[in-house]
Amino acid sequence: MVARSFSCATLVSSARVARGPFRQTNIVFNPNVTATSIDPHNVQANPTNEDIASYNFNSQLRAVNFAKDRDVVASGNARMLLSSSSSASSFLKFGMKFRDKRKGRTRTENTFTATSPTSIKLTSYVETGFDLRPFVDGLYDLTPYTSQSLVEPIPSQFPGTTTRNHARDAEEFDGTERVTAGYALAEIYAGQKLYLMPGVRWPHPLHNRSKQECLRLTSVSPCLRARPFLPLLRCLLQ
């Protein structure tokens, strides 16, 4: 709901102005711009009837973007002499490694709309402790500032509805990777020019991913039955 009229001298606009989650309607602007004069370094909106006491609660968007990343690694190695002579020597070497990695993201976005927004006034949530320097050398007045600590509990203090943006659900994931591996090998020095190193290695990887891995599939059962180390790309292309 914005009405604008343009004449040869003045541009006047009637619109809504929002300060954070609060809004005042039907504000009339008188910009310092005319059809023949404009200073690109100083364009002022100049609201003529703005009243801080007339700002009512509009809505509040609450977003959570939490990421977690954990990586625990432990390993050990040992080497012992098996035999030794003047012409040959051999050693036994063995070890193990364990890795436990977890990475995830929580992404939620909710919009709260009050049942009676006119009963929630901006004047009750003004921040008085700020001492900020002027914005653009004082050309623009950004006051008053809203107090985040006072605005935060509004959804629990007043009746209303909370709507979740489910488009953000696809951004959530929670995956783990756990690998246990061990090895054993022999080092055989037969003379000065022959070196043998037979050995075995046993890895045991285990991957686990959340539902977002198959979120876009029509049927998730083929993905859920897949082997645990199946790559994510192959799962999405089934």
N, C-alpha and C positions, 0 to 999 in steps of 0.2 A: 504494500500500500504506500506508494511513493508518488507524489504529485509535484511536477516541476513546471515552472513557467519562465520564459525567457523574454526579456525586453531589451531595448537598446542600451539600458543603463545597468540593470541589476539582475542577477540570477538568484531566485528564491526557491528553496526546496522545503518540502514538508515530509518528514520521514520519522522512522523509529531510530533511536540511538541506544546502543547496548553498552553497559559497563560490566564486563564479566558476565555473570548469570543474571544481571538485572537490566531492566529496559524501561525507557520512558517513551511514550508514543506522542505523535503530533508535535514534534519539535520543528520550528521554523528556522531556517538558516539564512544568513545574509552574508555570503562570501565577499571577500575583498577583491573580486574579479568582475570586470565589466567587459562589454563588447569591444572596447577600445584600449583597455589597460589590463595588464597582468604582470605580476612579478613572480617569475618561476621559483625564486628563492624564498618566497613568503606567501604561500597560499593558505588563507585562513577560512575555516568553515563559519565561524562566528554564530553559534546558536543564540537566538534572541530570547527564547522562553524556556531555557533549560532550568529545571528545578530538581536538585538532588533528592528532595523529599518526595518527589513524584516517581522515582524509580521503583518499580515493582519487580519481584522475582519472575524470571522468564523460564529458565530450565537450567539444569546442571548436568554437565557431561563428566562422568567419572571413568577414567581409563587407567588400567593396570598393565604395565609392560615389564614383566619380571623375567630375567634370564638367569639360568644356573648352569654352571660348568664345573664338574669335579673330575679329577684324574689322579688316581692312586696307582703307583707302580712300585713293585718290590721285586728284587732279583738277587740271586746268589750263585756263585761259581766256586768250584773246588778242583784241585789238581793234585794227584798223588802218583808216586813212583811205583811202577809195577815190577820192572826188572832193569838191571844195569850190568853191562859187561864191557870188556875192552873194545868190542866190535859193534855193539848195538845197545840201545836203551829204549824203554817204552814207558808211557805215562797214561794214566786214566784221568779224563777230565769230564766233569758232569756239572749240571746246574739246572736252575729253573727260573721262571719269570711269571709274575702275576700282574695283571692290569685290570683295574675296575674303573671304567669311565662312564660318566653320566652327564647328559646334556639335555636341557629342556627350556621351554619358554611358556610362560603364562600370559595370555593376552585377552583381557576382557574389557568391554566398553559398554557402560550403562548410562542411559539418559533418564534423569528424574524430572517429572513435571508435577508441580504442586496442585492440589485440588482448589485451593483459594490463593492464587499468587498475589493478589492485591494486599493480603495480610502480611506479606513478607517484604519489608522495606529495606532499601539500601542503607539508610541511615543507621540501622542496627548492626551493620557489618563493615563499617568503615575502619580502615587501618590508620591508626594515629601515630605509630612509632617509626614511620619511614622518614628519612632525611636524605632524599635523593637530589642530585644535582639537576638543574633545569634541562629539559629535553630540547635539543636543537636550539641552544642558547636562549631558551625561554619563549620560543615562538609558539609552542603548543603546550597547553595545560592538560596534563594527564590525570590530575587529581579529581576526585578522591580515589584512593586505592582501596580495594576490598581486602579484608583480612582472610587469608586462607584458612587459618585455624578456626575462625568463626563460621565460615561458609561451609566447611567440610561436613559438619554433622547435620546440615539442613534436612537431608532425606530421612533421618531418624527423628527429627523434631516436629515435622509437619506431615499431614496426610497427603498422599499423592500416589502416582504410579511410576514404576521403574521399568523401562524397556531396554532389553538387551540387544545389542547389535551382533547378530549371529554371523555376520560376514567376517568378524574377527576370529571366530572359532577355528578357521582353517590355518591361522597363524600359530596355533598352539601345538606343541609337540613335546614328547618326553621319550628319550631313547637311552638305552644302556648298552655298553659293550664290555664284556668280561672275557678275558683271555687267560688261560692257564697253559703254560708250555714248559716242557722239560727236554733235556738232551743229555746224551752220553757219547763220548768219543774216545778213541785211543790214538795216542801220538806215538808212532814207531819210527825211531831213527835207526835205520839199518846202514851203517857205514857213513861215509861223509857225503854221499850224493843221493841217497835214497831216503825218502820221507813218505810214510804212509799215514793216512788219517781216516780210518773207517769210523762211522758213527751213526747214530739214530737220533731223530728229533720227533717229539710228540706235541703238536699244538691242539688245543681244544678251545675254539672260539665260540662265544654265545652272544647273539645280538637280540635285542628286544626293542621294538618300536611301538609307539602309541597308535591310537585309532586314526590319527591324521595321515598316516602312511597310506591308508586305503580310502580316504574320505571321498575322493572323486570317482570311485568305482561304483558301477551299478550293483555289483554283487561282491561282497568282501570275502566270501568263503574261500575262493581260490588263493587269495593272498594270505589268509590266516592259516591255511594248511601248508603253505610253502615252507621250505627248510629255513631254519632261523638265520642262516647267513645269506639268504637271497638278497641281492641289492635292491635298494629302494626304487631305482629306475625300472627294473624289470617288473616289480610289483605294480607300478602305476601304469605300465603298458599292457597289462594282461587284458 
